[in-house]
Amino acid sequence: MADFGGSDLDTFRTEARTWLEANYPQSLREDPEAGTRMIAGGVKPTGDYLVWKQRMAEKGWGTPTWPKKYGAGGLTGAEARVLADEMDRIGAYNPMIGMGLSMFGPTLLEYGTEEQKQRHIPPIVKGELRWCQGYSEPGAGSDLASLMTKCEDAGDHWKINGQKIWTSGAQYADWCFCLVRTDTTKKHEGISFVLINMHQPGVETRPIKLIAGSSPFCETFFTDARAEKDDMVGPLNGGWSVGKRLLQHERSGQGGSRMAGSGGISIPDMAKKYVGVDDQGRLADSDLRTRISQHQINAKAHALTVLRAMDEAKGNVNPSATTSVMKNSGTWIGQNRSELLLEIMGHQGLGWAGEDFDKDELETVRAWLSGKATTIYGGSQEVQSNIVSKRILGLPDTTQG
């Protein structure tokens, strides 16, 4: 690809549009959620989804702004936004989904050694390996720094024993980025960040079935699990800073446009289908029309703010409290979207199974139930509000009566 240097965006837009039109499979345009359902269910990519994934991997556009030397796109931020616009225009999506892309990869690019980057970044760019997150424990959720999974120096490797919980996708993962305790005499300063190969006898995963019918989370047990000496990211006992930076990437993703309600089912189209239109072609229910408009305004404002926050965070590896704002905003907008869709569908929004409900109706109900968890996982809404009040607004810990 030519190096446009961010100055000739019209030329790049033409190239991106031409390439996408030629390479995005028609079947995915007709069913844009097919690939997402496949990956969420732990199924390896097949058919046109696999073709699309391979094409994006070869182009490097699944990770558009990552360095080109690792096989990524090497685009400027402005070019990446043009690419995103062109993908949205035809309903295309990034097939390189997962924690390696959204959380671990950006963190490793900032904190990893060159050898670690050369080893782990190219497989993420190509979508070859799956990653999971080993953070929360039964006794360490919102107070993550109280974690007790133990990591000991075993000479030529690290030996790990303990339990993690709510490990998303652990049953499918190839690797786990994990916070472990390497010093029991200190709290935050006794934590390290290690990478664990999930395909070894010392690792056991047990899926946790949720109310929505799926099992995205697991209990994960480490019994004398092994991590190589060069699988520690950052210094010994310096994992808390690395872990916090990763949470910043995680919460940026959780507060991103997808969680906030972009993509997938169009609310205005669904409203016209179920509620109907008046003689001017407008949605018949004026109150619902107003609330849908307000939701779309909020979602757009949120998406633009996410882009601004990403630009401001460039080159700054110190964790920011901004992501707490975006996480709460994104999850609230996403839940509001689900509530609107159920209301619009009426009794057809009550289905769980059966021929009386179509695919969109069934998926909307399950998405509504799954979405209830978004204000809990990845840092609960209450904890994020506390962070905002203390670190952004400067409010005291307690209020004097």
Buried (B, 14 or more C-beta within 10 A) or exposed (E): BEEBEEEEBEEBBEBBBEBBEEBBBEEBEEEBBBBBEBBBEBEEBEEBBBBBBBBBBEBBBBBBBBBEEBBBBBBBBBBBBBBBEBBEEEBBBBBBBBBBBBBBBBBBBBBBEEEBBEBBBBBBBBBEBBBBBBBBBEEBBEEBBEBBBBBBEEEEBBBBBBBBBBBBBBBBBBBBBBBBBBEEEEBBBBBBBBBBBBEEEBBBBBBEEBEBEBBBBBBBBBEEBBBEEEBBBBEBBBBBBBBBBBBBBBBBBBBBBBBBBBBBBEBEEBBBEBBEEEEEEEBEBEEBBEBBEEBBEBBBEBBEBBBEBBEEBEEEEEBBBBBBBBBBBBBBBBBBBBBBBBBBBEEBBEBEEEEEBEEBBBBBBBBBBBBBBBBBBBBBBEBBEBBBBEBEEEEEEEEEE
